[in-house]
Amino acid sequence: MDIKKLYENAKNKANSFMVNGQISAYVNALKEMNQYKKMLVVVAAN
């Protein structure tokens, strides 16, 4: 699966968790987004 698509999916999950007030799940989704963002930077640097 494409890293960009995984990042966008995690971003959408984070937004929905934030709207629903699920703080713990929101933070976990932000961590997941950060992980994918780091991967995108590494791929772009190569």
Secondary structure by P-SEA (a helix, b strand, c coil): ccaaaaaaaaaaaaaaaaaacaaaaaaaaaaaaaaaaaaaaaaaac
